[in-house]
Amino acid sequence: MQLFHYVFLAVQVVEIQTMNKEEQLSNISTSQSKHNLIMRSSNDLDEQTKEALNISDFYKSESQETVNFINALDSQNINISNLNYDDINLMTFSNLEVELYSVSIKNSSEKLLAYKFEDNYAVLKSKDNNGFVDIKTIDNNNFINTSYIINESNNKLNVNQIFDNSVVNTFSNNVYDVLYSKRQASSEECCRHMSYTNCARCIVENIYGNSFWFMVGTYFVPELSAAMLISCIGSGPNSFC
């Protein structure tokens, strides 16, 4: 009887390991339907946070959006079997045609995030180290380093360093080329007329004072960190201010 139990477990392990991508993707909608009680919406964010970050909505991603996101991750040789399909979120913004996806990794403090424009993705990976959050692009190059302090009424997010990252720069330049490169140049001076990295540093220092107060739980610090810098996607001399 004990031998049968071990054999049964071994068969289960083999079945899990041999599950192909199509089967994994087909489980997304089923997994999501079991977690309707934790569906999120923009109402989970306080109005001050939404206004400061130009967030128009924040919700659990629908199944087709999710499949496209997972396919994009899979195309970059990311192990999609380790992802929590019931924890895929989408954040949209009122001032930009760029979206932010996030998904947590099983049994880990890590998340995958991605800026999305049309069919292009800039994939990021975050890790929470006891209040210090490192966000890198999937090629393991640094992008943002933040930290947070928990208070009784609200929490504080500090931006410690913004790195010059080639993956995000290329993504931002593509958005600029498609949307703004042919616009008439403005004589107005603003952060968005700089290169992406300089724009991000300019906004964080001059708009946010290198920190940001928020009320939503610290679980979403990676998303808020990436959202702070999304306003600079598509920056350049002909972009809007």
C-alpha positions in Angstrom: 0.0 0.0 0.0 2.8 2.4 0.9 4.6 1.5 -2.4 1.4 2.3 -4.4 1.3 5.7 -2.6 4.8 6.6 -3.7 4.1 5.5 -7.3 1.0 7.6 -7.3 3.0 10.7 -6.2 5.7 10.0 -8.7 3.1 9.9 -11.5 1.6 13.2 -10.3 5.0 14.8 -10.4 5.6 13.6 -14.0 2.2 14.9 -15.1 2.9 18.3 -13.7 6.4 18.5 -15.2 5.2 17.4 -18.6 2.2 19.9 -18.8 2.7 21.8 -22.0 2.2 25.5 -22.4 -1.3 25.2 -24.0 -2.5 23.3 -20.9 -1.0 25.9 -18.6 -2.6 28.7 -20.5 -6.0 26.9 -20.6 -5.9 26.8 -16.8 -5.7 30.6 -16.4 -9.4 31.3 -16.7 -10.3 28.4 -14.4 -7.8 29.6 -11.8 -9.1 33.1 -12.0 -12.8 32.0 -11.7 -12.0 30.4 -8.3 -10.7 33.7 -6.9 -13.5 36.1 -7.6 -13.5 37.1 -4.0 -10.1 38.8 -4.3 -10.8 40.5 -7.6 -9.2 44.0 -7.4 -10.4 47.3 -8.9 -9.1 50.8 -9.0 -11.3 51.4 -5.9 -8.6 49.6 -3.9 -6.3 52.5 -4.4 -7.0 55.8 -2.6 -7.8 58.8 -4.8 -4.6 60.6 -3.9 -2.5 57.7 -5.2 -4.5 57.3 -8.4 -4.3 61.0 -9.1 -0.6 61.3 -8.3 0.4 58.4 -10.6 -2.3 59.1 -13.3 -3.8 55.6 -12.7 -7.1 55.2 -14.4 -7.7 51.6 -13.4 -6.2 48.6 -11.6 -7.7 45.2 -11.8 -7.2 41.5 -12.2 -6.4 40.9 -15.9 -9.1 39.2 -18.1 -8.3 35.9 -19.6 -7.3 37.0 -23.1 -5.2 39.8 -21.8 -3.6 37.3 -19.5 -2.9 34.8 -22.2 -1.2 37.5 -24.3 0.9 38.5 -21.3 1.9 34.9 -20.5 2.8 34.2 -24.1 5.0 37.3 -24.1 6.8 36.0 -21.0 7.1 32.5 -22.5 8.6 33.9 -25.7 11.5 35.3 -23.6 12.2 31.9 -22.2 10.7 32.6 -18.8 9.4 29.6 -16.8 5.7 30.3 -16.8 4.9 27.2 -14.7 6.2 29.1 -11.6 3.7 31.9 -12.0 0.6 32.5 -9.9 -2.1 32.7 -12.6 -4.7 33.9 -10.1 -2.5 36.9 -9.2 -2.1 38.7 -12.6 -2.9 42.4 -12.5 -3.2 45.1 -15.0 -2.8 48.9 -14.4 -3.8 51.4 -16.9 -3.0 55.2 -17.0 -4.9 58.3 -18.0 -2.0 60.1 -19.6 -0.3 57.4 -21.6 -1.1 54.5 -23.9 1.3 52.2 -21.9 0.0 49.5 -19.5 1.7 47.8 -16.6 1.2 44.1 -15.9 2.3 42.2 -12.8 2.3 38.6 -11.7 3.7 37.0 -8.6 6.0 34.0 -8.6 5.0 31.0 -6.5 6.6 30.5 -3.1 8.6 33.7 -3.5 8.8 37.4 -2.7 9.5 38.0 -6.4 7.2 39.3 -9.1 7.4 39.8 -12.8 6.2 43.1 -14.2 6.0 44.4 -17.7 5.4 47.7 -19.5 3.3 47.0 -22.5 2.7 49.1 -25.6 0.9 47.6 -28.6 2.6 44.1 -28.9 5.9 45.1 -27.3 6.8 44.3 -23.7 9.7 45.5 -21.4 9.8 42.7 -18.8 10.9 43.5 -15.2 11.6 41.3 -12.2 11.2 42.6 -8.6 12.3 41.2 -5.3 11.4 42.4 -1.9 14.3 42.1 0.6 12.8 43.1 4.0 11.5 46.5 2.8 14.1 47.1 0.1 12.7 46.4 -3.4 15.1 45.8 -6.3 13.6 45.9 -9.8 15.7 44.7 -12.7 15.0 43.9 -16.3 14.8 40.3 -17.2 18.4 40.4 -18.4 19.3 41.0 -14.8 20.4 44.6 -15.3 19.3 47.1 -12.6 16.4 49.4 -13.2 15.0 50.8 -9.9 15.9 50.4 -6.2 13.2 51.5 -3.7 12.4 51.0 -0.1 9.3 51.5 2.0 8.4 52.4 5.6 5.1 51.2 7.2 3.2 53.7 9.2 -0.2 53.4 11.0 -2.2 55.7 8.6 -0.2 55.3 5.4 3.1 54.1 4.0 6.1 55.8 2.5 7.9 54.6 -0.6 11.4 56.0 -1.2 13.2 55.9 -4.5 16.8 55.2 -3.7 18.3 54.9 -7.2 17.2 54.9 -10.9 19.6 53.1 -13.2 20.2 53.7 -16.9 18.7 50.5 -18.4 19.0 49.7 -22.1 15.9 47.5 -22.2 13.6 50.2 -20.8 15.4 52.9 -22.9 14.8 50.9 -26.1 11.1 50.3 -25.1 10.6 54.0 -24.4 12.3 55.1 -27.6 9.9 52.8 -29.6 6.9 54.4 -28.0 8.4 57.9 -28.8 9.0 56.9 -32.4 5.4 55.7 -32.9 3.5 58.3 -31.0 5.5 61.5 -30.6 8.5 61.8 -33.0 6.5 63.5 -35.7 4.9 66.0 -33.3 5.9 69.6 -33.6 8.6 70.4 -31.0 7.5 72.6 -28.1 9.5 75.4 -26.6 8.2 74.4 -23.2 10.7 72.9 -20.9 9.7 69.8 -18.9 11.0 66.4 -17.8 9.4 64.6 -20.7 11.6 66.4 -23.2 14.6 64.6 -21.8 15.9 61.1 -22.4 14.0 58.4 -20.5 16.5 58.0 -17.7 17.0 61.7 -17.2 13.2 62.2 -17.3 12.6 59.5 -14.7 15.2 61.1 -12.4 13.7 64.5 -13.0 10.2 63.5 -12.2 11.1 61.5 -9.1 13.2 64.4 -7.7 11.0 67.3 -8.7 7.5 65.9 -8.7 7.7 63.3 -5.9 10.7 64.6 -3.9 12.2 61.1 -4.1 9.4 59.6 -2.0 5.7 58.8 -2.3 3.0 58.3 0.3 0.5 55.6 -0.3 -2.3 53.8 1.5 -2.6 50.5 -0.4 -0.8 47.5 1.2 3.0 47.1 0.7 2.3 44.0 -1.4 1.9 46.4 -4.4 5.2 48.4 -3.8 6.7 46.9 -7.0 3.7 48.0 -9.1 3.7 51.5 -7.5 7.5 51.8 -8.1 7.2 51.0 -11.7 4.1 53.2 -12.0 6.1 56.2 -10.8 8.4 55.9 -13.7 5.9 55.1 -16.4 5.1 58.7 -17.1 8.5 59.0 -18.8 7.9 56.2 -21.3 8.0 57.8 -24.7 9.9 60.9 -23.5 11.8 63.0 -26.0 12.1 66.4 -27.5 8.8 66.3 -29.4 6.8 64.6 -26.6 4.0 66.2 -24.6 4.7 67.8 -21.2 
